[in-house]
């Protein structure tokens, strides 16, 4: 038996990842996940409310990390510079969890119910980023637009990192935000 709740969570997550990869999400039960982890189903439900949430654990930590970084950002930065700082902190978490993150993304992409949950989680996270930007002094509408655009850019960078792991996520983030700046640059005066 695991000695800590964190160890039980880790084992349940790993078991779910393996079973979803082998059988698919729809053909896997929480009882099977618990059994694979060497635990009982009651223990599963102590840690996760349903079989989708096992793949989304850590979202609160990610949100806290990013909103804290926004709150601590120095004055004088643009909203995108503030967000890039926050995303770089989040990138360290994702890089440390790459063995879980990569197969997790493939399972989510193949499962409509998980894609729906992911979209809801992303919307909640984007709202939290927008609120953190507002508290940092960015006006309401622009804060929401920056959070949505920034999150899309972060997601693009993360997918590039999964597709091309030869470079760090930080390198992919820098490139994605450089591309965003280039896309939003003012065209030449002759237009």
Protein Blocks (a to p, Z undefined) as FASTA:
>chain_A
ZZbfklmmmmmmmmmmmmmmmnojklpcfklmmmmnopafklmmmmpgbfklmmmgoklm
mmmmmmmmmmmpcehiafklmmmmmmmmmmmmmmmmmmmmmmmmmmmmmmmklmmmmmmm
mmmmmmmmmmmmmmnopafklmmmmmmmmmmmmmmmmmmmmmmmmbcfklmmmmmmmmmm
mmmpccdfkZZ
